Amino acid sequence: MPTLPRTLALTVTGMLCAAGLSVTAAPVQAASGVTLTVAHSGAQYSSIQAAINAVPNNSSTPYTISVAAGTYDEYLTVPASKLHLTLAGATGNPADVKIDGSHYAGQSKPGGGTYGTQGSATVHVQAPGFTAKYVSFRNLFSRLANPSVTATQAVAVSMEGDRQTYLDCIFYGHQDTLLSWSSSPTTDIRQYVYGGEVEGDVDFIFGDGSLVVDRSHIKVLDDDGFTGGYLAAPATDAGQRYGILITGSTVTSTFAAGRLYLARAWKPFGNASPQMVVRDTSLPAALNTSNPWTGISGATWTSGRYYEYANTGAGATVNSARPQLNSSSAGAYTAAAYLAGSDGWNPVQ
């Protein structure tokens, strides 16, 4: 992983602390904006949420929150008013900076009711134009450790805003790790995940937004009691051209041959017409090669929009149950095409 330069605030604070001196750090005004620092000790803030709260609402100035190595047991919300915000692990290695939670869908929440799937997220990102890099987002709930729980969905990150970018991050969970969710399915939101790892076992890349997972390692886990794995669950509105794209990536799994599926069609609202493409990606022997697409609660994949293109590996066979793009149509299903929208946004690395 590339190394993220430390800010001047971290450098100066570290030197003074090493000399046994006390210091109250102030925000650093860099040429590209303001940097706030977070660490368990010796920084401006000891919690990430406190630093998020300190970012002015609707500011035109870019803010970076630089997080020192450590495990942060926090449930975070990045409100829609926190514009031009970057959350960065200070070491450049996402394994060093972990944001951990363990809420699950069926868990009772303060004030009554349960969290539900979206509410179970360790991190909610509502802000448009948000960037995260070199951070691990984790939901540590285990169904094996909680056999009485039936609603076991447990989200690591709920991406709830447009034009969000996640570079060299780790997303860890079991069922429903990474959610792209627009509260109005007819309003498209776009997120770009580049590099890093996405880990889970059932429907763990899912939602109704336009989500691209590009040149990443997708690990289908086999350690929480499920008998099979389902990589994704798109729920795209029929009026949206694009849903989930996995491109240039590597999928690995320890499930037995035939026990892994690319996706389950998900239709949580009446006008859903799930859309997903897997292309230029290495697929493992665990994949059910004869029928890799299936459905949830009676939904059938054949009524949706699913394609593959130029995949490789032991799971990359071609048959009548695996619709393929051709060389002329594949150009319309790239990362840049999924993310461009009407404003030409292009975060592709």
Secondary structure, DSSP 4 states (H G I P E B T S, - for coil): -PPPPPPHHHHHHHHHHHTT-------EEETTEEEEEE-SSSSSBSSHHHHHHHSPTT-SS-EEEEE-SEEEE--EEE-TT--SEEEEETTS-GGGEEEEE---TT-B-TTSSB-HHHHT-SEEE--TT-EEES-EEEE---STT-TT-S-----SEEE-SSSEEEES-EEE-SBS-EEE--SSTTS--EEEEESSEEEESEEEEEESSEEEEES-EEEE---SS-SSEEEEEE--BTT-S--EEEES-EEEE-SPTT-EEEEEE--SSTTB--EEEEES-B--TTB-SS--EEESTT--GGGSEEEEES-BSTT----TTS-B--TTTGGGSSHHHHHHTTTT-----
